[in-house]
């Protein structure tokens, strides 16, 4: 019994892997045409399908929506009871049916035809009702199902999901959807945290602990204590550019070595090679730099501004921890 079960499980994986591999030859002009239609869509992408195809369709609609393409799922059985109202001018419909004859799809197909909407079909039967109604056909046929009786949708549903993902990623590339765009639509969870930019969490304005080269050490200590970001201070020249940084570690070392530790000014104490990061960088990079350089804070610059050396913010390790960057 055990040997039979394990053998069947391995066979399932082999059949489904083979089904996906065979899709490579179908990445062709027809596939590219489907990508263009979705990319150029003036409305939204409406995905529809029944049964297992419907479950795959829901997932694909979610994938498209999370990668820059407005998309929703329309349940064919509910379409005749008012849900057809979700369809509007400029929409593109992606209908999924392995056999292409799901009777529940008929209402959707008739409505799409009357309204002159673009229809993309994912089916194994180009001559089916669905295939004949579509402007573009994506072939999702498989040699056989992974079910030992060749009945339950297994390899076919896996192939449909993979081909749909390929389509979604093709549209993503066409749109130029960048990692920073993910942060806009994935604000929650670990993915959103990884895509947070430095500008999103940095302290700015009056919160910045800033001094000039002639500021007394006594005044610097007070500045470092009363600002939102404590334990550091940036030193600016007459043009407002960052030329140095002073940390509480610098203060402690001066207390240990100097007979008169509060005598002197910022220029006597500062590190003239301040570590910085651009505000457009991912917060995860800020964390990486802090760990590599063993520091707690980074002053933030804006390389795109007319004054790229002027600090626009400051970020510390606690900000990154609170934002759950890692």
Residue frames relative to the residue before (quaternion, step in Angstrom):
aa qw qx qy qz dx dy dz
X 1.0000 0.0000 0.0000 0.0000 0.00 0.00 0.00
X 0.6755 0.4973 -0.2926 0.4591 3.57 0.81 -1.03
X 0.6697 0.5079 -0.3007 0.4506 3.56 0.86 -0.98
X 0.6499 0.5255 -0.3090 0.4539 3.57 1.01 -0.82
X 0.6540 0.5189 -0.3039 0.4590 3.57 0.99 -0.90
X 0.6905 0.4787 -0.2883 0.4594 3.57 0.85 -0.96
X 0.6210 0.5378 -0.3343 0.4620 3.56 1.06 -0.74
X 0.6532 0.5091 -0.3078 0.4685 3.57 0.99 -0.86
X 0.6387 0.5378 -0.3256 0.4438 3.58 0.96 -0.85
X 0.6574 0.4979 -0.3048 0.4766 3.57 0.95 -0.88
X 0.6416 0.5304 -0.3218 0.4512 3.57 1.00 -0.80
X 0.6042 0.5572 -0.3445 0.4536 3.58 1.06 -0.76
X 0.6780 0.4916 -0.2899 0.4633 3.57 0.87 -0.98
X 0.6587 0.5137 -0.3098 0.4542 3.56 0.97 -0.83
X 0.6678 0.4978 -0.3024 0.4633 3.58 0.93 -0.88
X 0.6906 0.4737 -0.2890 0.4638 3.58 0.90 -0.89
X 0.6200 0.5260 -0.3396 0.4728 3.58 1.05 -0.70
X 0.6462 0.5170 -0.3056 0.4710 3.56 1.01 -0.83
X 0.6306 0.5421 -0.3285 0.4479 3.58 1.03 -0.81
X 0.6657 0.4821 -0.2976 0.4857 3.56 0.99 -0.82
X 0.6442 0.5378 -0.3267 0.4348 3.57 0.89 -0.91
X 0.6679 0.5200 -0.2986 0.4408 3.59 0.98 -0.81
X 0.5600 0.6089 -0.3887 0.4057 3.60 1.23 -0.26
X 0.4984 0.6914 -0.4182 0.3142 3.59 1.17 -0.48
X 0.6711 0.5086 -0.3029 0.4463 3.58 0.99 -0.81
X 0.6693 0.5005 -0.2957 0.4627 3.60 1.25 -0.27
X 0.4815 0.5839 -0.4697 0.4545 3.55 1.28 0.30
X 0.2616 0.7829 -0.4909 0.2785 3.54 0.21 1.36
X 0.7871 -0.2974 0.2226 0.4924 3.58 -1.22 -0.36
X 0.6178 0.5441 -0.3422 0.4529 3.58 1.04 -0.74
X 0.6416 0.5130 -0.3094 0.4790 3.55 0.99 -0.86
X 0.6664 0.5025 -0.3021 0.4607 3.58 0.91 -0.94
X 0.6103 0.5472 -0.3474 0.4554 3.59 1.07 -0.72
X 0.6351 0.5213 -0.3235 0.4694 3.59 1.03 -0.79
X 0.6283 0.5262 -0.3266 0.4708 3.58 1.01 -0.83
X 0.6595 0.5158 -0.3069 0.4527 3.60 0.91 -0.91
X 0.6553 0.5220 -0.3188 0.4431 3.59 0.90 -0.88
X 0.6827 0.4580 -0.2893 0.4904 3.59 0.97 -0.82
X 0.6340 0.5415 -0.3218 0.4487 3.57 1.00 -0.83
X 0.7465 0.3992 -0.2021 0.4924 3.58 0.97 -0.88
X 0.3881 0.7478 -0.4640 0.2736 3.59 1.28 -0.04
X 0.3070 -0.7712 0.5360 0.1541 3.56 -0.83 1.04
X 0.7062 0.3892 -0.2479 0.5369 3.55 1.28 -0.25
X 0.6625 -0.4449 0.3752 0.4716 3.54 -0.67 -1.15
X 0.4686 -0.6275 0.5312 0.3233 3.53 -1.31 0.24
X 0.1104 -0.7835 0.6101 0.0408 3.58 -0.78 1.06
X 0.1437 -0.7987 0.5829 0.0404 3.58 -0.56 1.22
X 0.0232 0.8132 -0.5796 0.0474 3.57 -0.91 0.89
X 0.2361 0.7548 -0.5864 0.1750 3.57 -1.17 0.59
X 0.3586 -0.7354 0.5397 0.1985 3.57 -1.19 0.56
X 0.8293 0.2402 -0.1608 0.4782 3.55 -1.26 0.42
X 0.8249 -0.0989 0.1061 0.5464 3.55 -0.92 -0.94
X 0.6118 0.5464 -0.3470 0.4547 3.58 1.07 -0.71
X 0.6311 0.5341 -0.3252 0.4591 3.55 1.10 -0.68
X 0.6343 0.5174 -0.3300 0.4702 3.57 1.01 -0.81
X 0.6453 0.4961 -0.3145 0.4885 3.58 0.98 -0.83
X 0.6437 0.5477 -0.3163 0.4307 3.57 0.98 -0.86
X 0.6299 0.5283 -0.3353 0.4601 3.58 0.99 -0.80
X 0.6588 0.5053 -0.3107 0.4627 3.54 0.95 -0.90
X 0.6724 0.4999 -0.3071 0.4513 3.60 0.89 -0.88
X 0.6157 0.5356 -0.3496 0.4603 3.59 1.01 -0.75
X 0.6494 0.5119 -0.3065 0.4715 3.56 1.01 -0.84
X 0.6492 0.5202 -0.3168 0.4557 3.58 0.97 -0.84
X 0.6489 0.5046 -0.3170 0.4731 3.59 0.92 -0.87
X 0.6702 0.5142 -0.3071 0.4383 3.59 0.85 -0.95
X 0.7156 0.4567 -0.2577 0.4615 3.57 1.00 -0.81
X 0.7249 0.3814 -0.2411 0.5206 3.58 1.27 -0.09
X 0.7648 -0.4564 0.1901 0.4131 3.54 1.03 0.84
X 0.6667 0.4511 -0.3179 0.5010 3.62 1.23 0.11
X 0.3908 -0.7149 0.5206 0.2553 3.64 -0.49 1.11
X 0.1361 0.8060 -0.5555 0.1527 3.59 -0.60 1.12
X 0.0587 -0.7761 0.6275 0.0192 3.55 -1.18 0.71
X 0.3759 -0.6943 0.5569 0.2579 3.57 -1.27 0.30
X 0.1459 -0.7710 0.6163 0.0664 3.56 -0.98 0.91
X 0.2975 -0.7539 0.5592 0.1745 3.58 -0.66 1.11
X 0.4632 -0.7181 0.4393 0.2773 3.63 -0.57 1.10
X 0.6702 0.5117 -0.3109 0.4385 3.60 0.94 -0.82
X 0.6888 0.4508 -0.2758 0.4962 3.58 1.17 -0.54
X 0.5011 0.6979 -0.4122 0.3031 3.58 1.22 -0.40
X 0.6899 0.4822 -0.2823 0.4602 3.60 1.02 -0.79
X 0.6929 0.4491 -0.2684 0.4962 3.58 1.26 -0.12
X 0.8005 -0.3118 0.1221 0.4970 3.55 1.06 0.79
X 0.6044 0.6050 -0.3616 0.3713 3.58 1.14 -0.49
X 0.4773 0.6503 -0.4520 0.3807 3.61 1.25 -0.12
X 0.5388 0.6472 -0.3827 0.3800 3.56 1.24 -0.40
X 0.5509 0.6132 -0.3965 0.4041 3.56 1.25 -0.26
X 0.6365 0.5293 -0.3175 0.4625 3.57 1.23 -0.49
X 0.0476 0.8017 -0.5928 0.0600 3.55 -0.95 0.88
X 0.7141 -0.4472 0.3221 0.4316 3.55 -1.32 0.28
X 0.7767 0.3254 -0.2541 0.4757 3.55 -0.95 0.91
X 0.5397 0.6255 -0.4056 0.3912 3.60 1.26 -0.15
X 0.2322 -0.7059 0.6443 0.1805 3.52 -1.35 0.39
X 0.2173 -0.7828 0.5733 0.1067 3.58 -0.90 0.95
X 0.1290 -0.7561 0.6391 0.0572 3.55 -0.95 1.00
X 0.0539 -0.8237 0.5642 -0.0190 3.58 -0.29 1.29
X 0.1545 -0.8049 0.5715 0.0410 3.56 -0.88 1.01
X 0.2650 0.7232 -0.6076 0.1940 3.55 -0.83 1.04
X 0.4179 -0.7377 0.4624 0.2595 3.58 -0.47 1.14
X 0.7594 0.3506 -0.1965 0.5116 3.57 0.88 -0.91
X 0.4042 -0.7568 0.4334 0.2756 3.56 1.26 -0.34
X 0.6893 0.4780 -0.2739 0.4705 3.59 1.26 0.15
X 0.2664 0.7715 -0.5384 0.2094 3.62 1.12 0.44
X 0.3879 -0.7643 0.4582 0.2352 3.58 -0.43 1.18
X 0.5970 0.5797 -0.3696 0.4135 3.59 1.14 -0.54
X 0.6204 0.5621 -0.3362 0.4314 3.58 1.24 -0.46
X 0.4823 0.7130 -0.4191 0.2887 3.58 1.21 -0.47
X 0.6530 0.5231 -0.3187 0.4454 3.58 0.91 -0.90
X 0.6582 0.5055 -0.3028 0.4686 3.56 0.98 -0.89
X 0.6714 0.5127 -0.3008 0.4427 3.59 0.88 -0.95
X 0.6474 0.5090 -0.3227 0.4666 3.61 0.97 -0.80
X 0.6625 0.5061 -0.3054 0.4600 3.57 0.95 -0.89
X 0.6336 0.5357 -0.3157 0.4603 3.57 0.98 -0.89
X 0.6630 0.5047 -0.3004 0.4642 3.58 0.97 -0.89
X 0.6616 0.5103 -0.3128 0.4517 3.60 0.93 -0.87
X 0.7359 0.4200 -0.2257 0.4807 3.57 0.98 -0.86
X 0.4252 -0.7319 0.4462 0.2907 3.60 1.27 -0.10
X 0.3374 0.7523 -0.4994 0.2662 3.59 1.08 0.69
X 0.5327 -0.6187 0.4723 0.3322 3.57 -1.19 0.54
X 0.1058 -0.8058 0.5823 0.0221 3.57 -0.89 0.98
X 0.1003 -0.7545 0.6478 0.0334 3.54 -0.90 1.05
X 0.1690 -0.8042 0.5648 0.0755 3.58 -0.77 1.01
X 0.1294 -0.7194 0.6744 0.1044 3.53 -1.14 0.78
X 0.2808 0.7553 -0.5276 0.2689 3.56 -0.28 1.29
X 0.4455 -0.6722 0.5148 0.2908 3.54 -1.27 0.28
X 0.7188 0.4104 -0.2161 0.5179 3.57 1.30 -0.26
X 0.2633 -0.7991 0.5227 0.1375 3.58 -0.13 1.27
X 0.7132 0.4407 -0.2493 0.4847 3.61 1.12 -0.64
X 0.4404 0.6909 -0.4591 0.3435 3.59 1.26 0.21
X 0.7077 -0.4283 0.3388 0.4483 3.56 -1.31 0.12
X 0.6653 0.4913 -0.2964 0.4777 3.56 0.95 -0.89
X 0.6637 0.5267 -0.3100 0.4311 3.57 0.86 -0.96
X 0.6873 0.4873 -0.2808 0.4596 3.58 0.94 -0.92
X 0.6721 0.5073 -0.2983 0.4494 3.60 1.14 -0.56
X 0.6644 0.5574 -0.2911 0.4039 3.60 1.20 -0.53
X 0.4602 -0.6483 0.5329 0.2898 3.52 -1.27 0.51
X 0.7775 0.1286 -0.0628 0.6123 3.56 1.18 -0.60
X 0.1417 -0.7842 0.6003 0.0681 3.57 -0.97 0.91
X 0.1393 -0.7558 0.6361 0.0688 3.56 -0.91 1.00
X 0.3218 -0.7894 0.5027 0.1431 3.54 -0.50 1.26
X 0.0411 -0.8181 0.5733 -0.0184 3.59 -0.53 1.18
X 0.3056 0.7828 -0.4966 0.2174 3.59 1.18 0.43
X 0.1565 -0.7643 0.6199 0.0839 3.55 -1.21 0.64
X 0.6162 -0.5629 0.3988 0.3800 3.57 -1.21 0.47
X 0.7684 -0.1742 0.1323 0.6014 3.56 1.00 -0.85
X 0.5389 -0.5942 0.4851 0.3481 3.51 -1.30 0.36
X 0.5298 -0.6278 0.4641 0.3314 3.56 -1.23 0.46
X 0.4738 0.6519 -0.4335 0.4033 3.57 1.31 -0.16
X 0.5043 -0.6758 0.4340 0.3173 3.65 -0.79 0.88
X 0.6890 0.4308 -0.2742 0.5144 3.57 1.25 -0.40
X 0.3883 -0.7414 0.4544 0.3051 3.58 1.37 0.00
X 0.5165 0.6517 -0.3986 0.3869 3.56 1.09 0.79
X 0.7306 0.4276 -0.2574 0.4661 3.60 0.63 -1.11
X 0.4856 -0.6541 0.4896 0.3111 3.62 -0.91 0.89
X 0.1227 0.7894 -0.5837 0.1456 3.56 -0.45 1.22
X 0.7558 0.3185 -0.1851 0.5412 3.58 0.40 -1.18
X 0.6545 0.5265 -0.3237 0.4355 3.59 1.00 -0.79
X 0.6752 0.4741 -0.3035 0.4767 3.59 0.95 -0.79
X 0.6213 0.5303 -0.3375 0.4679 3.57 1.09 -0.70
X 0.6579 0.5037 -0.3032 0.4707 3.58 0.96 -0.88
X 0.6354 0.5328 -0.3260 0.4540 3.58 1.00 -0.81
X 0.6531 0.5095 -0.3075 0.4684 3.56 0.95 -0.88
X 0.6790 0.4930 -0.2966 0.4559 3.58 0.86 -0.94
X 0.6669 0.4919 -0.3054 0.4691 3.58 0.95 -0.87
X 0.6330 0.5272 -0.3238 0.4654 3.56 1.08 -0.72
X 0.6330 0.5161 -0.3230 0.4782 3.56 1.06 -0.77
X 0.6245 0.5328 -0.3326 0.4642 3.58 1.02 -0.81
X 0.6425 0.5209 -0.3126 0.4671 3.56 1.02 -0.82
X 0.6664 0.5077 -0.2966 0.4584 3.57 0.92 -0.92
X 0.6818 0.4740 -0.2944 0.4731 3.58 0.96 -0.82
X 0.5854 0.5590 -0.3638 0.4610 3.57 1.16 -0.54
X 0.6616 0.4868 -0.2951 0.4881 3.56 1.00 -0.87
X 0.5978 0.5674 -0.3526 0.4432 3.58 1.06 -0.77
X 0.6738 0.4833 -0.2925 0.4763 3.58 0.90 -0.93
X 0.6438 0.5283 -0.3242 0.4487 3.59 0.96 -0.84
X 0.6904 0.4718 -0.2687 0.4781 3.58 1.04 -0.77
X 0.3723 -0.7218 0.4988 0.3028 3.58 1.19 -0.43
X 0.2277 0.7993 -0.5191 0.1994 3.56 1.15 0.68
X 0.1652 -0.8363 0.5217 0.0338 3.57 -0.43 1.27
X 0.6930 -0.4673 0.3314 0.4376 3.61 -1.22 0.28
X 0.6350 0.5348 -0.3419 0.4403 3.59 1.00 -0.72
X 0.6080 0.5570 -0.3537 0.4416 3.59 1.15 -0.56
X 0.5765 0.5917 -0.3793 0.4168 3.57 1.12 -0.59
X 0.6169 0.5714 -0.3489 0.4138 3.57 1.01 -0.78
X 0.6322 0.5511 -0.3319 0.4318 3.57 1.10 -0.67
X 0.7889 0.3030 -0.1510 0.5129 3.58 0.99 -0.79
X 0.7131 0.3465 -0.2485 0.5565 3.61 1.30 0.05
X 0.0848 0.8474 -0.5223 0.0444 3.63 0.72 0.94
X 0.7264 0.4128 -0.2459 0.4914 3.59 1.15 -0.45
X 0.7559 0.4166 -0.2751 0.4235 3.53 -1.31 0.23
X 0.7285 -0.4441 0.3062 0.4223 3.51 -1.35 0.07
X 0.6157 0.5480 -0.3579 0.4388 3.60 1.06 -0.67
X 0.6620 0.5059 -0.3090 0.4586 3.57 0.91 -0.90
X 0.6366 0.5346 -0.3281 0.4485 3.56 1.02 -0.81
X 0.6627 0.5132 -0.3090 0.4494 3.58 0.97 -0.84
X 0.7425 0.4216 -0.2175 0.4730 3.59 1.13 -0.60
X 0.3987 0.7024 -0.4848 0.3356 3.57 1.27 0.23
X 0.3365 -0.7382 0.5501 0.1980 3.56 -1.00 0.86
X 0.6526 -0.5090 0.3887 0.4050 3.54 -1.24 0.44
X 0.6406 0.5520 -0.3249 0.4235 3.60 0.96 -0.86
X 0.6338 0.5630 -0.3287 0.4162 3.59 1.15 -0.59
X 0.8046 0.2846 -0.1341 0.5036 3.60 1.06 -0.60
X 0.5107 0.6744 -0.4213 0.3269 3.62 1.20 -0.16
X 0.4437 -0.6248 0.5671 0.3020 3.53 -1.33 0.43
X 0.0016 -0.8182 0.5743 -0.0275 3.57 -0.98 0.76
X 0.7331 0.4239 -0.3034 0.4368 3.55 -1.32 0.03
X 0.8470 -0.1242 0.1165 0.5036 3.56 -0.97 -0.93
X 0.5620 0.6156 -0.3861 0.3950 3.58 1.24 -0.28
X 0.5813 0.6091 -0.3770 0.3860 3.60 1.20 -0.38
X 0.3061 -0.7409 0.5682 0.1861 3.62 -0.84 0.96
X 0.1392 0.8200 -0.5320 0.1586 3.58 -0.03 1.32
X 0.0256 -0.7776 0.6282 -0.0072 3.55 -1.09 0.82
X 0.3999 -0.6824 0.5362 0.2948 3.56 -1.30 0.05
X 0.7257 -0.4701 0.2662 0.4260 3.63 -1.17 0.31
X 0.7295 0.4290 -0.2459 0.4726 3.60 1.08 -0.60
X 0.4084 0.7064 -0.4810 0.3208 3.59 1.24 0.08
X 0.4658 -0.6939 0.4729 0.2791 3.58 -0.86 0.96
X 0.6100 -0.5688 0.4094 0.3699 3.54 -1.17 0.59
X 0.6071 0.5562 -0.3504 0.4464 3.58 1.05 -0.72
X 0.6733 0.4841 -0.2856 0.4804 3.56 0.94 -0.91
X 0.6152 0.5538 -0.3418 0.4451 3.57 1.07 -0.76
X 0.6305 0.5354 -0.3303 0.4546 3.58 0.96 -0.87
X 0.6608 0.5014 -0.3026 0.4695 3.58 0.96 -0.87
X 0.6417 0.5292 -0.3150 0.4571 3.57 1.03 -0.86
X 0.6795 0.4961 -0.2839 0.4600 3.55 0.94 -0.89
X 0.6743 0.5178 -0.2842 0.4432 3.58 1.14 -0.59
X 0.7842 0.3920 -0.1740 0.4484 3.56 0.94 -0.89
X 0.5728 0.5730 -0.3962 0.4320 3.61 1.18 -0.09
X 0.6726 -0.5021 0.3561 0.4107 3.57 -1.26 0.38
X 0.7395 0.2942 -0.1753 0.5795 3.56 1.02 -0.85
X 0.1160 -0.8414 0.5273 0.0234 3.54 -0.23 1.26
X 0.7364 0.4517 -0.3060 0.4000 3.50 -1.30 0.41
X 0.7774 0.1987 -0.1566 0.5759 3.59 1.23 0.17
X 0.0557 -0.7769 0.6261 0.0365 3.55 -1.27 0.41
X 0.3077 -0.7430 0.5668 0.1788 3.54 -1.05 0.80
X 0.2686 -0.7586 0.5747 0.1487 3.57 -1.04 0.79
X 0.1388 -0.8139 0.5631 0.0346 3.57 -0.73 1.13
X 0.3949 -0.6774 0.5560 0.2758 3.58 -1.14 0.60
X 0.7558 -0.4043 0.2609 0.4441 3.57 -1.28 -0.06
X 0.6704 0.4738 -0.2969 0.4878 3.60 1.23 -0.32
X 0.5470 -0.6406 0.3837 0.3785 3.55 1.30 0.11
X 0.4916 0.6614 -0.4258 0.3735 3.56 1.26 0.32
X 0.4997 -0.6614 0.4749 0.2955 3.55 -1.07 0.77
X 0.0276 -0.8222 0.5682 -0.0214 3.58 -0.64 1.13
X 0.8176 0.0239 -0.0085 0.5752 3.57 1.23 -0.17
X 0.1858 -0.7586 0.6107 0.1302 3.54 -1.32 0.21
X 0.1560 -0.7611 0.6250 0.0756 3.53 -1.16 0.75
X 0.1285 -0.7984 0.5855 0.0564 3.57 -0.88 0.96
X 0.6525 -0.4977 0.3757 0.4306 3.56 -1.26 0.21
X 0.5667 0.5841 -0.3810 0.4387 3.58 1.21 -0.43
X 0.6245 0.5284 -0.3326 0.4693 3.58 1.05 -0.76
X 0.6413 0.5254 -0.3149 0.4620 3.56 1.04 -0.84
X 0.6665 0.5051 -0.3090 0.4530 3.58 0.88 -0.92
X 0.6590 0.5033 -0.3189 0.4591 3.58 0.91 -0.83
X 0.6393 0.5117 -0.3323 0.4680 3.61 1.06 -0.69
X 0.6219 0.5417 -0.3401 0.4519 3.58 1.06 -0.74
X 0.6734 0.5097 -0.2881 0.4513 3.57 1.06 -0.78
X 0.7864 0.3839 -0.1626 0.4559 3.56 0.98 -0.89
X 0.7376 0.4373 -0.2329 0.4587 3.61 1.06 -0.66
X 0.4643 -0.6583 0.5221 0.2801 3.54 -1.14 0.75
X 0.7716 0.1574 -0.0839 0.6106 3.57 1.17 -0.58
X 0.1335 -0.8742 0.4607 0.0755 3.62 0.53 1.21
X 0.6999 0.4704 -0.2888 0.4533 3.61 1.07 -0.56
X 0.5175 0.6133 -0.4281 0.4156 3.57 1.28 0.01
X 0.6853 0.4747 -0.3476 0.4293 3.57 -1.08 0.65
X 0.3951 -0.7117 0.5388 0.2169 3.53 -1.33 0.08
X 0.7724 -0.3783 0.2557 0.4415 3.53 -1.37 0.05
X 0.6528 0.5435 -0.3265 0.4145 3.57 0.93 -0.85
X 0.6360 0.5335 -0.3239 0.4539 3.59 1.21 -0.51
X 0.7595 0.4135 -0.1691 0.4729 3.55 1.19 -0.56
X 0.6413 0.6102 -0.3217 0.3360 3.56 1.05 -0.79
X 0.4103 -0.6200 0.6065 0.2818 3.49 -1.40 0.43
X 0.2875 -0.8138 0.4849 0.1412 3.57 -0.46 1.20
X 0.6710 0.4188 -0.3097 0.5277 3.57 1.26 0.29
X 0.0323 -0.8605 0.5083 0.0076 3.58 0.62 1.16
X 0.3888 -0.7024 0.5488 0.2330 3.55 -1.07 0.80
X 0.0204 -0.8210 0.5685 -0.0482 3.57 -0.77 1.04
X 0.1376 -0.7543 0.6299 0.1240 3.54 -1.37 0.09
X 0.4910 -0.6563 0.4851 0.3048 3.57 -1.12 0.63
X 0.5601 -0.6459 0.4077 0.3206 3.56 -1.01 0.79
X 0.6713 0.5107 -0.2971 0.4475 3.59 1.20 -0.45
X 0.5030 0.6456 -0.4256 0.3860 3.58 1.28 -0.03
X 0.5609 -0.5715 0.4669 0.3752 3.56 -1.22 0.43
X 0.5735 -0.6105 0.4251 0.3430 3.55 -1.07 0.78
X 0.5776 0.5943 -0.3732 0.4169 3.57 1.14 -0.59
X 0.6232 0.5246 -0.3477 0.4643 3.60 1.08 -0.62
X 0.6113 0.5449 -0.3487 0.4559 3.58 1.06 -0.74
X 0.6467 0.5109 -0.3160 0.4701 3.57 0.99 -0.83
X 0.6312 0.5361 -0.3277 0.4548 3.58 0.98 -0.84
X 0.6727 0.4972 -0.2990 0.4593 3.60 0.89 -0.93
X 0.6435 0.5214 -0.3277 0.4546 3.58 0.97 -0.82
X 0.6718 0.4922 -0.2996 0.4654 3.55 0.95 -0.85
X 0.6671 0.5082 -0.3044 0.4517 3.58 0.96 -0.86
X 0.7718 0.3481 -0.1751 0.5024 3.58 0.95 -0.90
X 0.3545 -0.7723 0.4590 0.2591 3.56 1.35 -0.02
X 0.4613 0.6314 -0.4778 0.4003 3.52 0.79 1.12
X 0.4596 -0.7114 0.4766 0.2356 3.55 -1.25 0.45
X 0.8033 0.1960 -0.0865 0.5558 3.60 1.16 -0.48
X 0.1120 -0.7567 0.6389 0.0817 3.52 -1.32 0.45
X 0.3446 -0.6888 0.5897 0.2430 3.55 -0.99 0.80
X 0.3184 -0.7730 0.5322 0.1333 3.53 -1.05 0.85
X 0.1335 -0.7827 0.6061 0.0455 3.55 -0.93 1.00
X 0.2856 -0.7285 0.5890 0.2018 3.57 -1.31 0.19
X 0.2776 -0.8107 0.4963 0.1396 3.56 -0.15 1.31
X 0.6621 0.5225 -0.3033 0.4434 3.58 1.20 -0.40
X 0.5763 0.6006 -0.3781 0.4051 3.57 1.25 -0.18
X 0.6212 -0.5406 0.4119 0.3902 3.57 -1.31 0.15
X 0.7397 0.2666 -0.1826 0.5903 3.57 1.31 -0.26
X 0.0970 -0.8755 0.4712 0.0454 3.59 0.50 1.20
X 0.6816 0.4768 -0.3044 0.4642 3.60 1.19 -0.24
X 0.5346 0.6056 -0.4136 0.4200 3.57 1.29 0.05
X 0.4238 -0.7101 0.4908 0.2745 3.61 -0.75 0.93
X 0.1811 -0.7844 0.5863 0.0910 3.57 -0.97 0.90
X 0.8115 -0.0150 0.0135 0.5840 3.56 1.25 -0.13
X 0.2134 -0.7336 0.6223 0.1704 3.50 -1.38 -0.12
X 0.0865 -0.7890 0.6075 0.0320 3.56 -1.01 0.79
X 0.1182 -0.8017 0.5815 0.0716 3.58 -0.99 0.77
X 0.7358 -0.4443 0.2895 0.4211 3.51 -1.33 0.27
X 0.6464 0.5365 -0.3241 0.4350 3.59 0.99 -0.80
X 0.6001 0.5485 -0.3594 0.4581 3.59 1.10 -0.63
X 0.6643 0.5012 -0.2918 0.4716 3.56 0.98 -0.88
X 0.6420 0.5181 -0.3193 0.4663 3.56 1.01 -0.78
X 0.6638 0.5048 -0.3029 0.4613 3.57 0.97 -0.89
X 0.6878 0.4655 -0.2753 0.4842 3.58 1.11 -0.71
X 0.3723 -0.7621 0.4547 0.2716 3.59 1.36 0.03
X 0.1228 0.8256 -0.5356 0.1282 3.55 1.01 0.91
X 0.7928 0.0410 -0.0460 0.6064 3.59 1.09 -0.54
